[in-house]
Amino acid sequence: MTLRLHETGQTQVDGAWVAAVNLGTREPLGREGPSALRAQIAIDELPPVDVAEGEEVEIAGGRWRVVEITEDPVHQRGDVILERAQD
């Protein structure tokens, strides 16, 4: 199953509201690592989770892998594409 999160929009996943915010190239927030295209995934009222391509995030008890993060500098919006991880 694939999920596309549009920056500045919300999607409901298994009862949780999910949004992609703050897309851009930067170092990982709160930890060491190389600069990369990153996004924050906001889930309900929880603090946002900082992710890059290949990393996983938990949404409503399920694991999702970040497949792709895209930026659109012209429209100043991007997308985060997630794929449900195999349990």
Secondary structure, DSSP 8 states (H G I E B T S, - for coil): -EEEEEBT-EEEETTEEEEEEEEEEE--TTS----EEEEEEEETTS--EEEETT-EEEETTEEEEEEEEEEETTTTEEEEEEEE---
